[in-house]
Amino acid sequence: MQGGYGLIPDAAMVVDEAIRWIGPATDLPAAYRDLPAHALQGRLVTPALIDCHTHIVFGGTRAAEFELRLQGASYEEIARAGGGILSTVTATRAASLDELVAQALPRLDAILAQGAGTVEVKSGYGLTIEDELKLLRGARRLGTLRPVSIITTHLAAHAIPPEYKGRADAYIDEVAIPSLTAAHAEGLVDAVDAFCEGIAFTPSQVDRLFRHARALGLPVKLHAEQLSDLGGAALAARHNALSADHLEYLSPAGIAAMAQAGTVAVILPGAFYTLRETQAPPITALRAAGVPMAVATDCNPGSSPMTSLPLAMNMACTLFRLTPEEALMGTTAHAARALGLSDRGTLGIGQRADLAVWDAAHPAELSYRIGAEALHTRIIGGRFDA
């Protein structure tokens, strides 16, 4: 062990679709010594990174809102005036499935070019039954077009569309729950998410949706405590949520509930940075409570138009004081846990042979560099990326 990372100098690894052996090259068993070999010239090898929170399938852009925020408008003011998520909803509804996939592919390619091998993709910009299904179908299609594992999350409870203004309960009953039922029947959904916030849905409304998700056998996760403390993290923990995400306003009670439930804290510094927030997640308290912390891009059109996990790692360290080791764990092992995946995120025998090969000598360089192109290549399922 060196610096806590578990580095193995002058290492060798035997892989097919999974890792079959790993250790110092001098200890390579004789049975493997005649296999075809690929010399990586002393480069750093880590698990392929895992982006456990993205919204990459959507229509349009929100660059104009970026300007409005710089002129003094708040995220909530923009949202209440019909901008924010709802402006993306309008563009997304107008786009065809093929158009949405074509727009999403460059975002996915950018994420993969920064070392990712698994990417979670949420719906949430359709807000009708058919449009939510369209988004999930688009996300599934992305996984057939690139060497990547796509994990899909149903997020119909993302915002209240104009046609349901003042009728959030009816929206949950008439759109969110029926679209989840339909998505599950079509095999389009791996988990269920919601936005628990004053501009979105109340804890009681989220609880109804989560009860339905659990009845379908689906795990849940939650956008919680981003703008205020509504007790969303504790609600998520009561449902044994995989993760609670954002968490800037997380309370000690929420931390305790997450620790007891084993719920991962997903830290999203891109949104904090873009929205110019000032209250950071309680990293020290999460660390002290033993809550695992993941890091993700939150790639979306409004609050985090970012496609680089290494940049998210740098931001998590610089803005929130994660250590580089925590940031790497946050985009590998803890990110896998936030998606309910036990077959990736570490370099161990039997794990998927999803690897990132870096032009770097030490893992801390991945968080240290700002905007660097450090990836040499990816190996996905034991195959070198073309």
Buried (B, 14 or more C-beta within 10 A) or exposed (E): EEEEBEBBEEBBBBBEEBBBBBBEEEEBEEEEEEEEEEEBEEBBBBBBBBBBBBBBBBBBBBEEBEEBBEEEBEBBEBBEEEBBBBBBBBBBBEBEBEBBBEBBBEBBEBBBBBBBBBBBBBBBBBBBBEBBBBBBBBBBBBBEEBBBBBBBBBBBBBBBBEEBEEEBBEBBBBBBBBBBBBBBEEEBBBBBBBBBBEBBBBBEBBBBBBEBBBEEEBBBBBBBBBBEBBBBBBBBBBBEBBBBBBBBBBBEEBBBBBBEBBBBBBBBBBBBBBBEBEEBBBBEBBBEBEBBBBBBBBBBBBBBBBBBBBBBBBBBBBBBEBBBBBBBBBBBBBBBBBBBBEEBBBBEEEBBBBBBBBBBEBBBBBBBBEEBEBBBBBBBBBEEBE
